[in-house]
Amino acid sequence: LTTVLEERGGYLIKGLQAVFPDQKPIDRTLINTWQDPNVTDIVKKSGRKQLILAALWTEVCLAMPTIQALGEGYDVFIVTDASGGISAEAHDMAVRRMAQAGAVPMTWLAVLSEWQRDWAREESAAKLTPILEEHGGATGVAFAWEMQLLASAQKAGK
C-alpha cells in the first residue's frame, strides 16, 4: 500500500486500509511507484515474481509501475475494476497499453475466485463470503442464494 504526499491530503482510502490494518502505507513523492526503493526493496525481498496491482489514475499510477515491472521480468496482473482513470477513455487506453506490454487484465472477482479456488476451503470462504455478498452485484445475490440452498440441504440431510 502506498500514498502520495499524505501530509498534503494524499490519504489512503479508509476501506482499503481496513483490509490491511497492520500494514502501514509507504508515503511517496515519486509518481511511478516502481521508482521508489522503499517499495521495490520490499517486493524484491519477497522473492515473488507475480504482482497484482491496482491504483487510482490508471493511466499514470498503475501504468507506469506495471510497464517498468514487466520490463524487469515480473508477471503483472492489473485489477481493472479496482482502478480508475480520470475518464473512462483514459482508463481504457491505459489498460490497452498495459495489456500490449504484457500485463494481464483481471477483475477483483477473478482475483478473489482464483485465490479461493474451492468453496470447501471453509476458513477463507467464511472471510470472503461477506465481501462477495456486499460487492458482488448479481453474483453476490446468486452466491447468497446458493449458500442458502446448501444450508437448507445440509439441515435436511441431518
N, C-alpha and C positions, 0 to 999 in steps of 0.2 A: 504494500500500500504506500502510495506517495501523495503528497500535497505540494502545491506550488505557492511559495510565499505565504505561509499560513498567517503570519503576523499582519498581512495586508488583506486578509479575508479569504484566502485560498484553503478553506477548511474541507475536510473530507465529509462526504455525505454521512449523516449520522446512522442511517440504516445499514450502510456498508461497514462502518466501524463496529456496529453491534455484532456482525458476523464474525469478526476477528477482534474480540475485546482485549486480548492480551498483546496484540501487535501494535506497536507504536509506528504510525506512518513516518516515512522518511520525508522531511521537508526539503524541497529542492528549488533551485533557481533555473536550472537548465530546462529548456523546452523539451529536448529529447532525453527522456528518462534513461536511455541506454548510454548516454554520455556521462552519467553520474556514477562514479566509482562506488558510492555508498550503496547503490542499487546493484550494479553489475557484480561487485565483490560477493554479495550475498547469493546471487544466482550462481555464480561460478563455484563458490564453496559448496553449494548444494549438490553439485555433480549432475544435475538434471539437464537434459538436452531438449526437453519439450517444454514449451511455455504456453500458458493460456493467458491471454491479455484482453483487457477491456479498458476503455478510457473515455472521458469526455473529450470532445474535439477529435473525432475520429481521424480527420484529415491531418492532424498535427500530433497530438499526444498519443495516438495509437499507431499511426502510420510510421512515424519516424523511428521509434524503437523497434517496431516489428521488422521493418526493412533492414535495419542495421543488424538485428539479432539473426535474421535469415542469412545475411552476408557472412556472419561469423559461424554458420553451421548449425544453428538451432532450428528445431521444428517449431513453428509458431502457429497456434490456433487462436483466431480472433473471435471474440464473442460479440457478434454484430448487434444483437438486440439488447446488450448491456452497455452499449457505446452510443455516442451521439455526436453528430457534427453540427455546424452552425446552420445547416439547412439539410433537407433530405437529399438534394443533389450532391452537396459536399460529402455527406456520409457515403452515399452510393459510389461516388467516384473514388473515394479513399479505399473502400472495400474492394473495388475492382483493381485498383493499383496494387494493394497488398496481395490479393489473390494472384495477380500476374507475376508478382515477385516470389510467390511460393507459399504464402500463408494459406491456412485452411479456415474459411469462414464457418462458424458454428453459431447456434443459438444457445441460450442459457439452458433450455430444456434438454438439448442434445448433450451438453456437458453433464448435467445432473444425471441423465439416463445412462450415459457411458460410465460414470463413476459408480452408480448404483448397481447396474448390470442385472440384478436379480432381487425382486421384492421379498424373497425369502431371507435376505440378509436383514434381519429384523432390527438390529441396533441402529444401522444407518437409515433404514426405511422409516423408523419412528421419528427421526430428526428431519427427514426430507418431506414427509407427508404434509405437515402444515405449510411448508413453503410452496409445494405443488398446489395444494388446495387454494391458497391465497393468491398466488401469482400465475397459475397455470391456465387461466381463462377456461375455455371449454374443456381442455384436457384435465384441468383441476376438478371440474364438476364431474366429468366422466370417471376420474380416478376415485373421487369420494363415493360415487355410486357403486363402483366395483368393490371398494373396501367394505361398503355396507352389505353388499351381496355376499362377500366372503365371510363376514362376521355372522350373517344370518345362516349361511350354510354350515359354519362351524358349530353354532348353537344347536342346529337341527341334528347334526351328527353326534352330539354328545348325549 
